Amino acid sequence: MEPNQTLPNATTSEAQDTPVCRRLRTKMYYVVGREHVNLRVSSPTAQYWCSQTATVMGPDDEPCSPEYCQPERGCFETE
């Protein structure tokens, strides 16, 4: 899956139930606050990064986005 795409075949409610790594960040996370940012659905204008590496790549050298930062990754951290 390409970064910044929505989850395939996911409804809005399914996307809300999808866990996302607590290390995933975007600028709006700091502008409006964590509780007001939906990091479970990609935004086509958002730029995502990992707070652990401070880059667009996670500690496993894979890209950061809601689609990639899922429980299957070894670096995933629950909220």
All heavy atoms as a GROMACS GRO file, in nm:
protein
  624
    1MET      N    1   0.084  -0.117   0.000
    1MET     CA    2   0.000   0.000   0.000
    1MET      C    3   0.089   0.124   0.000
    1MET      O    4   0.190   0.130   0.068
    1MET     CB    5  -0.089   0.000   0.125
    1MET     CG    6  -0.180   0.120   0.131
    1MET     SD    7  -0.288   0.121   0.276
    1MET     CE    8  -0.372  -0.034   0.256
    2GLU      N    9   0.049   0.220  -0.075
    2GLU     CA   10   0.123   0.345  -0.082
    2GLU      C   11   0.093   0.432   0.040
    2GLU      O   12  -0.018   0.430   0.092
    2GLU     CB   13   0.085   0.423  -0.208
    2GLU     CG   14   0.128   0.355  -0.336
    2GLU     CD   15   0.278   0.344  -0.348
    2GLU    OE1   16   0.347   0.443  -0.318
    2GLU    OE2   17   0.327   0.237  -0.386
    3PRO      N   18   0.190   0.509   0.089
    3PRO     CA   19   0.164   0.599   0.200
    3PRO      C   20   0.054   0.699   0.164
    3PRO      O   21   0.034   0.732   0.048
    3PRO     CB   22   0.296   0.671   0.220
    3PRO     CG   23   0.398   0.588   0.152
    3PRO     CD   24   0.327   0.513   0.043
    4ASN      N   25  -0.014   0.747   0.265
    4ASN     CA   26  -0.118   0.849   0.252
    4ASN      C   27  -0.241   0.801   0.175
    4ASN      O   28  -0.310   0.881   0.115
    4ASN     CB   29  -0.064   0.978   0.192
    4ASN     CG   30   0.039   1.039   0.282
    4ASN    OD1   31   0.030   1.031   0.404
    4ASN    ND2   32   0.139   1.099   0.223
    5GLN      N   33  -0.267   0.672   0.175
    5GLN     CA   34  -0.390   0.619   0.120
    5GLN      C   35  -0.473   0.567   0.236
    5GLN      O   36  -0.420   0.528   0.339
    5GLN     CB   37  -0.365   0.504   0.023
    5GLN     CG   38  -0.300   0.546  -0.105
    5GLN     CD   39  -0.282   0.427  -0.198
    5GLN    OE1   40  -0.284   0.313  -0.154
    5GLN    NE2   41  -0.264   0.454  -0.324
    6THR      N   42  -0.604   0.565   0.218
    6THR     CA   43  -0.688   0.512   0.323
    6THR      C   44  -0.679   0.360   0.324
    6THR      O   45  -0.637   0.299   0.226
    6THR     CB   46  -0.835   0.554   0.303
    6THR    OG1   47  -0.878   0.511   0.176
    6THR    CG2   48  -0.850   0.704   0.318
    7LEU      N   49  -0.718   0.301   0.435
    7LEU     CA   50  -0.714   0.157   0.446
    7LEU      C   51  -0.807   0.096   0.342
    7LEU      O   52  -0.920   0.140   0.327
    7LEU     CB   53  -0.757   0.114   0.586
    7LEU     CG   54  -0.666   0.162   0.698
    7LEU    CD1   55  -0.732   0.138   0.833
    7LEU    CD2   56  -0.533   0.094   0.692
    8PRO      N   57  -0.762  -0.005   0.268
    8PRO     CA   58  -0.846  -0.063   0.164
    8PRO      C   59  -0.970  -0.127   0.221
    8PRO      O   60  -0.964  -0.200   0.319
    8PRO     CB   61  -0.754  -0.166   0.098
    8PRO     CG   62  -0.653  -0.199   0.200
    8PRO     CD   63  -0.637  -0.075   0.284
    9ASN      N   64  -1.084  -0.098   0.158
    9ASN     CA   65  -1.212  -0.158   0.196
    9ASN      C   66  -1.251  -0.133   0.342
    9ASN      O   67  -1.330  -0.206   0.397
    9ASN     CB   68  -1.211  -0.310   0.169
    9ASN     CG   69  -1.180  -0.340   0.025
    9ASN    OD1   70  -1.230  -0.272  -0.065
    9ASN    ND2   71  -1.096  -0.438   0.002
   10ALA      N   72  -1.193  -0.033   0.405
   10ALA     CA   73  -1.226  -0.004   0.544
   10ALA      C   74  -1.333   0.104   0.550
   10ALA      O   75  -1.326   0.204   0.483
   10ALA     CB   76  -1.103   0.043   0.619
   11THR      N   77  -1.434   0.078   0.632
   11THR     CA   78  -1.533   0.181   0.656
   11THR      C   79  -1.478   0.277   0.759
   11THR      O   80  -1.376   0.250   0.824
   11THR     CB   81  -1.664   0.118   0.707
   11THR    OG1   82  -1.639   0.061   0.836
   11THR    CG2   83  -1.719   0.015   0.611
   12THR      N   84  -1.545   0.388   0.778
   12THR     CA   85  -1.500   0.486   0.876
   12THR      C   86  -1.493   0.424   1.014
   12THR      O   87  -1.398   0.444   1.088
   12THR     CB   88  -1.593   0.608   0.877
   12THR    OG1   89  -1.595   0.663   0.745
   12THR    CG2   90  -1.546   0.712   0.974
   13SER      N   91  -1.593   0.344   1.051
   13SER     CA   92  -1.592   0.282   1.184
   13SER      C   93  -1.480   0.179   1.197
   13SER      O   94  -1.420   0.166   1.302
   13SER     CB   95  -1.727   0.218   1.215
   13SER     OG   96  -1.756   0.115   1.124
   14GLU      N   97  -1.451   0.104   1.090
   14GLU     CA   98  -1.340   0.008   1.094
   14GLU      C   99  -1.208   0.082   1.109
   14GLU      O  100  -1.120   0.038   1.183
   14GLU     CB  101  -1.338  -0.078   0.968
   14GLU     CG  102  -1.449  -0.178   0.962
   14GLU     CD  103  -1.454  -0.248   0.829
   14GLU    OE1  104  -1.411  -0.188   0.728
   14GLU    OE2  105  -1.500  -0.362   0.825
   15ALA      N  106  -1.190   0.191   1.039
   15ALA     CA  107  -1.067   0.268   1.049
   15ALA      C  108  -1.050   0.322   1.191
   15ALA      O  109  -0.939   0.327   1.243
   15ALA     CB  110  -1.068   0.383   0.949
   16GLN      N  111  -1.159   0.360   1.256
   16GLN     CA  112  -1.152   0.410   1.393
   16GLN      C  113  -1.107   0.301   1.491
   16GLN      O  114  -1.049   0.331   1.594
   16GLN     CB  115  -1.286   0.467   1.437
   16GLN     CG  116  -1.325   0.593   1.366
   16GLN     CD  117  -1.226   0.706   1.387
   16GLN    OE1  118  -1.165   0.719   1.492
   16GLN    NE2  119  -1.209   0.787   1.285
   17ASP      N  120  -1.135   0.176   1.459
   17ASP     CA  121  -1.097   0.065   1.546
   17ASP      C  122  -0.956   0.015   1.518
   17ASP      O  123  -0.904  -0.069   1.591
   17ASP     CB  124  -1.195  -0.051   1.529
   17ASP     CG  125  -1.334  -0.015   1.578
   17ASP    OD1  126  -1.346   0.075   1.664
   17ASP    OD2  127  -1.430  -0.076   1.529
   18THR      N  128  -0.893   0.064   1.414
   18THR     CA  129  -0.759   0.021   1.376
   18THR      C  130  -0.656   0.084   1.468
   18THR      O  131  -0.650   0.206   1.480
   18THR     CB  132  -0.727   0.061   1.230
   18THR    OG1  133  -0.827   0.005   1.146
   18THR    CG2  134  -0.591   0.013   1.188
   19PRO      N  135  -0.574   0.004   1.534
   19PRO     CA  136  -0.471   0.062   1.620
   19PRO      C  137  -0.361   0.127   1.537
   19PRO      O  138  -0.334   0.085   1.425
   19PRO     CB  139  -0.417  -0.058   1.698
   19PRO     CG  140  -0.445  -0.175   1.611
   19PRO     CD  141  -0.570  -0.141   1.534
   20VAL      N  142  -0.302   0.229   1.591
   20VAL     CA  143  -0.189   0.297   1.526
   20VAL      C  144  -0.081   0.315   1.632
   20VAL      O  145  -0.110   0.340   1.748
   20VAL     CB  146  -0.232   0.434   1.469
   20VAL    CG1  147  -0.114   0.509   1.413
   20VAL    CG2  148  -0.338   0.416   1.362
   21CYS      N  149   0.041   0.304   1.591
   21CYS     CA  150   0.154   0.318   1.683
   21CYS      C  151   0.150   0.454   1.754
   21CYS      O  152   0.126   0.557   1.692
   21CYS     CB  153   0.285   0.303   1.607
   21CYS     SG  154   0.430   0.310   1.714
   22ARG      N  155   0.179   0.454   1.883
   22ARG     CA  156   0.178   0.578   1.960
   22ARG      C  157   0.292   0.671   1.921
   22ARG      O  158   0.293   0.788   1.957
   22ARG     CB  159   0.179   0.550   2.109
   22ARG     CG  160   0.310   0.497   2.162
   22ARG     CD  161   0.301   0.474   2.313
   22ARG     NE  162   0.431   0.446   2.369
   22ARG     CZ  163   0.514   0.538   2.415
   22ARG    NH1  164   0.480   0.664   2.414
   22ARG    NH2  165   0.631   0.504   2.464
   23ARG      N  166   0.388   0.622   1.847
   23ARG     CA  167   0.502   0.703   1.803
   23ARG      C  168   0.474   0.781   1.674
   23ARG      O  169   0.552   0.867   1.636
   23ARG     CB  170   0.624   0.615   1.780
   23ARG     CG  171   0.673   0.543   1.902
   23ARG     CD  172   0.743   0.638   1.991
   23ARG     NE  173   0.814   0.568   2.096
   23ARG     CZ  174   0.907   0.624   2.169
   23ARG    NH1  175   0.940   0.748   2.147
   23ARG    NH2  176   0.965   0.556   2.264
   24LEU      N  177   0.363   0.753   1.605
   24LEU     CA  178   0.329   0.820   1.480
   24LEU      C  179   0.293   0.966   1.509
   24LEU      O  180   0.217   0.996   1.600
   24LEU     CB  181   0.212   0.750   1.412
   24LEU     CG  182   0.171   0.805   1.276
   24LEU    CD1  183   0.284   0.786   1.174
   24LEU    CD2  184   0.045   0.738   1.229
   25ARG      N  185   0.350   1.056   1.431
   25ARG     CA  186   0.326   1.200   1.449
   25ARG      C  187   0.298   1.267   1.316
   25ARG      O  188   0.339   1.220   1.210
   25ARG     CB  189   0.447   1.268   1.511
   25ARG     CG  190   0.484   1.221   1.649
   25ARG     CD  191   0.382   1.268   1.752
   25ARG     NE  192   0.425   1.241   1.886
   25ARG     CZ  193   0.406   1.127   1.951
   25ARG    NH1  194   0.344   1.027   1.892
   25ARG    NH2  195   0.448   1.112   2.075
   26THR      N  196   0.231   1.381   1.325
   26THR     CA  197   0.208   1.472   1.214
   26THR      C  198   0.202   1.612   1.273
   26THR      O  199   0.182   1.628   1.394
   26THR     CB  200   0.080   1.436   1.136
   26THR    OG1  201   0.072   1.518   1.021
   26THR    CG2  202  -0.043   1.450   1.219
   27LYS      N  203   0.220   1.711   1.193
   27LYS     CA  204   0.222   1.849   1.243
   27LYS      C  205   0.096   1.885   1.320
   27LYS      O  206   0.103   1.950   1.425
   27LYS     CB  207   0.242   1.945   1.125
   27LYS     CG  208   0.252   2.089   1.164
   27LYS     CD  209   0.286   2.171   1.040
   27LYS     CE  210   0.228   2.308   1.049
   27LYS     NZ  211   0.256   2.386   0.928
   28MET      N  212  -0.020   1.843   1.272
   28MET     CA  213  -0.146   1.877   1.337
   28MET      C  214  -0.154   1.819   1.478
   28MET      O  215  -0.224   1.871   1.564
   28MET     CB  216  -0.265   1.832   1.254
   28MET     CG  217  -0.281   1.910   1.125
   28MET     SD  218  -0.285   2.090   1.148
   28MET     CE  219  -0.441   2.111   1.228
   29TYR      N  220  -0.080   1.714   1.505
   29TYR     CA  221  -0.072   1.654   1.639
   29TYR      C  222  -0.030   1.761   1.740
   29TYR      O  223  -0.079   1.765   1.852
   29TYR     CB  224   0.028   1.540   1.632
   29TYR     CG  225   0.050   1.463   1.759
   29TYR    CD1  226  -0.019   1.345   1.782
   29TYR    CD2  227   0.141   1.505   1.855
   29TYR    CE1  228   0.002   1.271   1.896
   29TYR    CE2  229   0.162   1.432   1.970
   29TYR     CZ  230   0.092   1.315   1.991
   29TYR     OH  231   0.112   1.242   2.104
   30TYR      N  232   0.061   1.848   1.700
   30TYR     CA  233   0.111   1.952   1.789
   30TYR      C  234   0.032   2.082   1.778
   30TYR      O  235   0.032   2.162   1.872
   30TYR     CB  236   0.259   1.979   1.759
   30TYR     CG  237   0.345   1.858   1.786
   30TYR    CD1  238   0.389   1.778   1.681
   30TYR    CD2  239   0.377   1.821   1.915
   30TYR    CE1  240   0.466   1.666   1.706
   30TYR    CE2  241   0.453   1.708   1.941
   30TYR     CZ  242   0.497   1.631   1.835
   30TYR     OH  243   0.572   1.519   1.860
   31VAL      N  244  -0.033   2.105   1.667
   31VAL     CA  245  -0.108   2.229   1.646
   31VAL      C  246  -0.241   2.227   1.722
   31VAL      O  247  -0.272   2.320   1.796
   31VAL     CB  248  -0.132   2.255   1.496
   31VAL    CG1  249  -0.224   2.374   1.474
   31VAL    CG2  250   0.000   2.277   1.424
   32VAL      N  251  -0.320   2.122   1.703
   32VAL     CA  252  -0.453   2.116   1.765
   32VAL      C  253  -0.460   2.020   1.884
   32VAL      O  254  -0.559   2.018   1.954
   32VAL     CB  255  -0.562   2.079   1.662
   32VAL    CG1  256  -0.572   2.184   1.554
   32VAL    CG2  257  -0.539   1.942   1.604
   33GLY      N  258  -0.358   1.941   1.905
   33GLY     CA  259  -0.356   1.847   2.017
   33GLY      C  260  -0.390   1.705   1.975
   33GLY      O  261  -0.467   1.683   1.884
   34ARG      N  262  -0.328   1.613   2.043
   34ARG     CA  263  -0.342   1.470   2.013
   34ARG      C  264  -0.488   1.425   2.008
   34ARG      O  265  -0.527   1.348   1.922
   34ARG     CB  266  -0.266   1.389   2.118
   34ARG     CG  267  -0.277   1.240   2.099
   34ARG     CD  268  -0.201   1.168   2.210
   34ARG     NE  269  -0.214   1.027   2.195
   34ARG     CZ  270  -0.124   0.947   2.140
   34ARG    NH1  271  -0.014   0.997   2.092
   34ARG    NH2  272  -0.144   0.818   2.130
   35GLU      N  273  -0.570   1.473   2.102
   35GLU     CA  274  -0.708   1.428   2.109
   35GLU      C  275  -0.794   1.474   1.992
   35GLU      O  276  -0.902   1.422   1.970
   35GLU     CB  277  -0.774   1.469   2.242
   35GLU     CG  278  -0.782   1.618   2.264
   35GLU     CD  279  -0.653   1.682   2.316
   35GLU    OE1  280  -0.557   1.612   2.349
   35GLU    OE2  281  -0.651   1.805   2.324
   36HIS      N  282  -0.744   1.569   1.914
   36HIS     CA  283  -0.820   1.622   1.801
   36HIS      C  284  -0.769   1.574   1.665
   36HIS      O  285  -0.819   1.616   1.562
   36HIS     CB  286  -0.820   1.775   1.803
   36HIS     CG  287  -0.882   1.831   1.926
   36HIS    ND1  288  -1.017   1.819   1.953
   36HIS    CD2  289  -0.828   1.895   2.032
   36HIS    CE1  290  -1.042   1.876   2.069
   36HIS    NE2  291  -0.930   1.922   2.120
   37VAL      N  292  -0.669   1.488   1.665
   37VAL     CA  293  -0.610   1.439   1.540
   37VAL      C  294  -0.642   1.291   1.524
   37VAL      O  295  -0.620   1.212   1.614
   37VAL     CB  296  -0.457   1.460   1.541
   37VAL    CG1  297  -0.394   1.402   1.416
   37VAL    CG2  298  -0.424   1.607   1.552
   38ASN      N  299  -0.696   1.255   1.408
   38ASN     CA  300  -0.724   1.116   1.377
   38ASN      C  301  -0.604   1.058   1.301
   38ASN      O  302  -0.589   1.080   1.182
   38ASN     CB  303  -0.851   1.103   1.293
   38ASN     CG  304  -0.887   0.960   1.266
   38ASN    OD1  305  -0.818   0.868   1.307
   38ASN    ND2  306  -0.996   0.940   1.196
   39LEU      N  307  -0.519   0.987   1.372
   39LEU     CA  308  -0.402   0.927   1.309
   39LEU      C  309  -0.433   0.789   1.252
   39LEU      O  310  -0.345   0.720   1.204
   39LEU     CB  311  -0.287   0.917   1.409
   39LEU     CG  312  -0.226   1.049   1.451
   39LEU    CD1  313  -0.122   1.027   1.560
   39LEU    CD2  314  -0.165   1.121   1.332
   40ARG      N  315  -0.558   0.748   1.253
   40ARG     CA  316  -0.596   0.617   1.200
   40ARG      C  317  -0.631   0.621   1.052
   40ARG      O  318  -0.637   0.519   0.987
   40ARG     CB  319  -0.713   0.562   1.281
   40ARG     CG  320  -0.670   0.519   1.419
   40ARG     CD  321  -0.787   0.488   1.509
   40ARG     NE  322  -0.745   0.429   1.634
   40ARG     CZ  323  -0.682   0.493   1.730
   40ARG    NH1  324  -0.650   0.619   1.718
   40ARG    NH2  325  -0.648   0.432   1.841
   41VAL      N  326  -0.654   0.739   0.999
   41VAL     CA  327  -0.688   0.755   0.857
   41VAL      C  328  -0.591   0.856   0.798
   41VAL      O  329  -0.574   0.966   0.849
   41VAL     CB  330  -0.834   0.805   0.840
   41VAL    CG1  331  -0.866   0.822   0.694
   41VAL    CG2  332  -0.931   0.707   0.905
   42SER      N  333  -0.526   0.818   0.690
   42SER     CA  334  -0.429   0.907   0.626
   42SER      C  335  -0.493   1.031   0.568
   42SER      O  336  -0.603   1.026   0.514
   42SER     CB  337  -0.357   0.835   0.512
   42SER     OG  338  -0.257   0.753   0.563
   43SER      N  339  -0.421   1.137   0.577
   43SER     CA  340  -0.460   1.261   0.511
   43SER      C  341  -0.367   1.280   0.391
   43SER      O  342  -0.246   1.262   0.404
   43SER     CB  343  -0.443   1.379   0.607
   43SER     OG  344  -0.451   1.500   0.536
   44PRO      N  345  -0.420   1.315   0.276
   44PRO     CA  346  -0.333   1.332   0.159
   44PRO      C  347  -0.238   1.451   0.172
   44PRO      O  348  -0.140   1.460   0.100
   44PRO     CB  349  -0.431   1.354   0.043
   44PRO     CG  350  -0.557   1.398   0.107
   44PRO     CD  351  -0.559   1.339   0.245
   45THR      N  352  -0.263   1.539   0.268
   45THR     CA  353  -0.176   1.656   0.285
   45THR      C  354  -0.084   1.644   0.406
   45THR      O  355   0.002   1.729   0.426
   45THR     CB  356  -0.260   1.784   0.298
   45THR    OG1  357  -0.347   1.770   0.411
   45THR    CG2  358  -0.341   1.809   0.172
   46ALA      N  359  -0.102   1.542   0.487
   46ALA     CA  360  -0.020   1.526   0.607
   46ALA      C  361   0.116   1.465   0.575
   46ALA      O  362   0.129   1.386   0.482
   46ALA     CB  363  -0.092   1.439   0.709
   47GLN      N  364   0.214   1.504   0.654
   47GLN     CA  365   0.346   1.442   0.648
   47GLN      C  366   0.366   1.372   0.781
   47GLN      O  367   0.358   1.435   0.887
   47GLN     CB  368   0.453   1.547   0.624
   47GLN     CG  369   0.438   1.613   0.489
   47GLN     CD  370   0.542   1.721   0.468
   47GLN    OE1  371   0.604   1.770   0.562
   47GLN    NE2  372   0.561   1.759   0.344
   48TYR      N  373   0.394   1.244   0.776
   48TYR     CA  374   0.405   1.163   0.897
   48TYR      C  375   0.550   1.133   0.929
   48TYR      O  376   0.634   1.122   0.840
   48TYR     CB  377   0.329   1.031   0.878
   48TYR     CG  378   0.182   1.051   0.855
   48TYR    CD1  379   0.129   1.054   0.728
   48TYR    CD2  380   0.097   1.070   0.962
   48TYR    CE1  381  -0.006   1.075   0.707
   48TYR    CE2  382  -0.039   1.090   0.942
   48TYR     CZ  383  -0.090   1.092   0.814
   48TYR     OH  384  -0.223   1.113   0.793
   49TRP      N  385   0.579   1.120   1.060
   49TRP     CA  386   0.712   1.079   1.103
   49TRP      C  387   0.700   1.001   1.234
   49TRP      O  388   0.596   0.998   1.297
   49TRP     CB  389   0.806   1.198   1.119
   49TRP     CG  390   0.774   1.292   1.232
   49TRP    CD1  391   0.820   1.283   1.361
   49TRP    CD2  392   0.692   1.408   1.228
   49TRP    NE1  393   0.770   1.387   1.436
   49TRP    CE2  394   0.691   1.465   1.356
   49TRP    CE3  395   0.617   1.470   1.128
   49TRP    CZ2  396   0.619   1.579   1.387
   49TRP    CZ3  397   0.546   1.584   1.158
   49TRP    CH2  398   0.548   1.638   1.286
   50CYS      N  399   0.810   0.939   1.271
   50CYS     CA  400   0.818   0.858   1.392
   50CYS      C  401   0.884   0.942   1.502
   50CYS      O  402   0.991   0.998   1.480
   50CYS     CB  403   0.901   0.734   1.365
   50CYS     SG  404   0.931   0.632   1.512
   51SER      N  405   0.822   0.948   1.619
   51SER     CA  406   0.881   1.027   1.727
   51SER      C  407   1.004   0.959   1.787
   51SER      O  408   1.084   1.024   1.853
   51SER     CB  409   0.778   1.055   1.837
   51SER     OG  410   0.742   0.936   1.904
   52GLN      N  411   1.021   0.831   1.761
   52GLN     CA  412   1.140   0.761   1.812
   52GLN      C  413   1.262   0.792   1.726
   52GLN      O  414   1.370   0.817   1.777
   52GLN     CB  415   1.116   0.610   1.816
   52GLN     CG  416   1.231   0.534   1.876
   52GLN     CD  417   1.200   0.385   1.890
   52GLN    OE1  418   1.087   0.341   1.869
   52GLN    NE2  419   1.299   0.309   1.927
   53THR      N  420   1.244   0.794   1.593
   53THR     CA  421   1.357   0.820   1.504
   53THR      C  422   1.366   0.965   1.461
   53THR      O  423   1.469   1.008   1.412
   53THR     CB  424   1.345   0.734   1.376
   53THR    OG1  425   1.227   0.773   1.306
   53THR    CG2  426   1.344   0.586   1.408
   54ALA      N  427   1.256   1.040   1.476
   54ALA     CA  428   1.247   1.180   1.432
   54ALA      C  429   1.268   1.193   1.282
   54ALA      O  430   1.317   1.294   1.233
   54ALA     CB  431   1.344   1.269   1.509
   55THR      N  432   1.230   1.088   1.207
   55THR     CA  433   1.236   1.089   1.061
   55THR      C  434   1.109   1.027   1.006
   55THR      O  435   1.026   0.976   1.081
   55THR     CB  436   1.357   1.010   1.006
   55THR    OG1  437   1.335   0.871   1.027
   55THR    CG2  438   1.488   1.054   1.072
   56VAL      N  439   1.096   1.028   0.874
   56VAL     CA  440   0.981   0.967   0.809
   56VAL      C  441   0.991   0.815   0.806
   56VAL      O  442   0.897   0.748   0.764
   56VAL     CB  443   0.960   1.021   0.666
   56VAL    CG1  444   0.933   1.170   0.669
   56VAL    CG2  445   1.079   0.989   0.577
   57MET      N  446   1.102   0.761   0.852
   57MET     CA  447   1.122   0.617   0.858
   57MET      C  448   1.122   0.571   1.003
   57MET      O  449   1.177   0.638   1.091
   57MET     CB  450   1.255   0.578   0.793
   57MET     CG  451   1.269   0.625   0.649
   57MET     SD  452   1.144   0.560   0.539
   57MET     CE  453   1.213   0.401   0.503
   58GLY      N  454   1.060   0.457   1.029
   58GLY     CA  455   1.059   0.400   1.163
   58GLY      C  456   1.192   0.334   1.195
   58GLY      O  457   1.281   0.325   1.110
   59PRO      N  458   1.208   0.283   1.317
   59PRO     CA  459   1.332   0.218   1.357
   59PRO      C  460   1.362   0.091   1.276
   59PRO      O  461   1.476   0.044   1.274
   59PRO     CB  462   1.313   0.185   1.505
   59PRO     CG  463   1.172   0.213   1.536
   59PRO     CD  464   1.113   0.292   1.426
   60ASP      N  465   1.260   0.039   1.207
   60ASP     CA  466   1.279  -0.079   1.122
   60ASP      C  467   1.305  -0.041   0.977
   60ASP      O  468   1.301  -0.126   0.888
   60ASP     CB  469   1.158  -0.172   1.133
   60ASP     CG  470   1.028  -0.104   1.091
   60ASP    OD1  471   1.028   0.018   1.061
   60ASP    OD2  472   0.925  -0.173   1.089
   61ASP      N  473   1.332   0.086   0.952
   61ASP     CA  474   1.361   0.139   0.818
   61ASP      C  475   1.244   0.127   0.720
   61ASP      O  476   1.263   0.118   0.600
   61ASP     CB  477   1.487   0.075   0.758
   61ASP     CG  478   1.612   0.117   0.833
   61ASP    OD1  479   1.617   0.232   0.880
   61ASP    OD2  480   1.703   0.033   0.846
   62GLU      N  481   1.122   0.126   0.772
   62GLU     CA  482   1.001   0.127   0.691
   62GLU      C  483   0.936   0.265   0.707
   62GLU      O  484   0.953   0.330   0.810
   62GLU     CB  485   0.905   0.018   0.736
   62GLU     CG  486   0.956  -0.123   0.712
   62GLU     CD  487   0.966  -0.158   0.565
   62GLU    OE1  488   0.881  -0.112   0.486
   62GLU    OE2  489   1.057  -0.232   0.528
   63PRO      N  490   0.860   0.309   0.606
   63PRO     CA  491   0.798   0.442   0.613
   63PRO      C  492   0.691   0.452   0.722
   63PRO      O  493   0.632   0.352   0.762
   63PRO     CB  494   0.737   0.462   0.475
   63PRO     CG  495   0.738   0.330   0.409
   63PRO     CD  496   0.833   0.241   0.481
   64CYS      N  497   0.666   0.575   0.764
   64CYS     CA  498   0.566   0.602   0.868
   64CYS      C  499   0.439   0.659   0.805
   64CYS      O  500   0.447   0.753   0.726
   64CYS     CB  501   0.620   0.704   0.968
   64CYS     SG  502   0.762   0.646   1.057
   65SER      N  503   0.327   0.602   0.839
   65SER     CA  504   0.195   0.650   0.800
   65SER      C  505   0.094   0.563   0.875
   65SER      O  506   0.131   0.458   0.927
   65SER     CB  507   0.173   0.640   0.649
   65SER     OG  508   0.148   0.507   0.612
   66PRO      N  509  -0.031   0.605   0.880
   66PRO     CA  510  -0.131   0.521   0.948
   66PRO      C  511  -0.138   0.379   0.891
   66PRO      O  512  -0.160   0.284   0.965
   66PRO     CB  513  -0.262   0.596   0.925
   66PRO     CG  514  -0.220   0.739   0.917
   66PRO     CD  515  -0.089   0.734   0.842
   67GLU      N  516  -0.117   0.364   0.761
   67GLU     CA  517  -0.124   0.230   0.700
   67GLU      C  518  -0.005   0.143   0.739
   67GLU      O  519  -0.018   0.023   0.754
   67GLU     CB  520  -0.127   0.239   0.547
   67GLU     CG  521  -0.251   0.303   0.494
   67GLU     CD  522  -0.247   0.455   0.501
   67GLU    OE1  523  -0.139   0.515   0.498
   67GLU    OE2  524  -0.355   0.515   0.512
   68TYR      N  525   0.110   0.202   0.754
   68TYR     CA  526   0.231   0.126   0.785
   68TYR      C  527   0.253   0.104   0.934
   68TYR      O  528   0.310   0.003   0.974
   68TYR     CB  529   0.354   0.195   0.726
   68TYR     CG  530   0.364   0.186   0.577
   68TYR    CD1  531   0.352   0.299   0.499
   68TYR    CD2  532   0.385   0.064   0.514
   68TYR    CE1  533   0.362   0.292   0.361
   68TYR    CE2  534   0.394   0.056   0.377
   68TYR     CZ  535   0.383   0.170   0.301
   68TYR     OH  536   0.392   0.163   0.164
   69CYS      N  537   0.212   0.196   1.017
   69CYS     CA  538   0.240   0.189   1.161
   69CYS      C  539   0.133   0.107   1.232
   69CYS      O  540   0.052   0.158   1.309
   69CYS     CB  541   0.252   0.330   1.218
   69CYS     SG  542   0.390   0.421   1.147
   70GLN      N  543   0.134  -0.022   1.204
   70GLN     CA  544   0.035  -0.116   1.251
   70GLN      C  545   0.100  -0.222   1.341
   70GLN      O  546   0.221  -0.236   1.344
   70GLN     CB  547  -0.032  -0.184   1.132
   70GLN     CG  548  -0.111  -0.089   1.044
   70GLN     CD  549  -0.235  -0.038   1.114
   70GLN    OE1  550  -0.311  -0.115   1.172
   70GLN    NE2  551  -0.254   0.092   1.110
   71PRO      N  552   0.019  -0.299   1.415
   71PRO     CA  553   0.072  -0.397   1.510
   71PRO      C  554   0.166  -0.502   1.451
   71PRO      O  555   0.246  -0.561   1.524
   71PRO     CB  556  -0.054  -0.466   1.565
   71PRO     CG  557  -0.162  -0.365   1.547
   71PRO     CD  558  -0.126  -0.291   1.421
   72GLU      N  559   0.162  -0.524   1.320
   72GLU     CA  560   0.249  -0.625   1.259
   72GLU      C  561   0.396  -0.584   1.262
   72GLU      O  562   0.484  -0.669   1.247
   72GLU     CB  563   0.208  -0.648   1.113
   72GLU     CG  564   0.068  -0.703   1.095
   72GLU     CD  565  -0.039  -0.595   1.103
   72GLU    OE1  566  -0.015  -0.479   1.063
   72GLU    OE2  567  -0.149  -0.627   1.152
   73ARG      N  568   0.424  -0.456   1.278
   73ARG     CA  569   0.563  -0.409   1.281
   73ARG      C  570   0.626  -0.436   1.415
   73ARG      O  571   0.565  -0.420   1.520
   73ARG     CB  572   0.568  -0.259   1.251
   73ARG     CG  573   0.539  -0.231   1.105
   73ARG     CD  574   0.539  -0.086   1.075
   73ARG     NE  575   0.671  -0.026   1.072
   73ARG     CZ  576   0.695   0.094   1.023
   73ARG    NH1  577   0.598   0.168   0.973
   73ARG    NH2  578   0.818   0.143   1.024
   74GLY      N  579   0.752  -0.475   1.411
   74GLY     CA  580   0.826  -0.504   1.534
   74GLY      C  581   0.844  -0.383   1.625
   74GLY      O  582   0.857  -0.396   1.745
   75CYS      N  583   0.842  -0.264   1.568
   75CYS     CA  584   0.863  -0.141   1.645
   75CYS      C  585   0.733  -0.081   1.698
   75CYS      O  586   0.734   0.019   1.768
   75CYS     CB  587   0.937  -0.039   1.561
   75CYS     SG  588   0.854   0.002   1.405
   76PHE      N  589   0.619  -0.142   1.667
   76PHE     CA  590   0.488  -0.089   1.707
   76PHE      C  591   0.476  -0.078   1.858
   76PHE      O  592   0.513  -0.167   1.931
   76PHE     CB  593   0.378  -0.183   1.655
   76PHE     CG  594   0.238  -0.138   1.688
   76PHE    CD1  595   0.172  -0.048   1.606
   76PHE    CD2  596   0.175  -0.184   1.801
   76PHE    CE1  597   0.043  -0.006   1.636
   76PHE    CE2  598   0.046  -0.144   1.831
   76PHE     CZ  599  -0.020  -0.053   1.750
   77GLU      N  600   0.423   0.036   1.904
   77GLU     CA  601   0.396   0.058   2.047
   77GLU      C  602   0.250   0.098   2.063
   77GLU      O  603   0.203   0.189   1.994
   77GLU     CB  604   0.485   0.168   2.104
   77GLU     CG  605   0.632   0.131   2.105
   77GLU     CD  606   0.719   0.239   2.167
   77GLU    OE1  607   0.667   0.317   2.250
   77GLU    OE2  608   0.836   0.245   2.132
   78THR      N  609   0.179   0.031   2.153
   78THR     CA  610   0.039   0.063   2.174
   78THR      C  611   0.026   0.195   2.249
   78THR      O  612   0.118   0.241   2.314
   78THR     CB  613  -0.033  -0.046   2.255
   78THR    OG1  614   0.034  -0.064   2.380
   78THR    CG2  615  -0.034  -0.177   2.179
   79GLU      N  616  -0.093   0.254   2.237
   79GLU     CA  617  -0.118   0.383   2.303
   79GLU      C  618  -0.132   0.368   2.451
   79GLU      O  619  -0.162   0.273   2.506
   79GLU     CB  620  -0.244   0.447   2.245
   79GLU     CG  621  -0.221   0.486   2.101
   79GLU     CD  622  -0.339   0.565   2.046
   79GLU    OE1  623  -0.378   0.665   2.109
   79GLU    OE2  624  -0.388   0.526   1.941
   0.00000   0.00000   0.00000
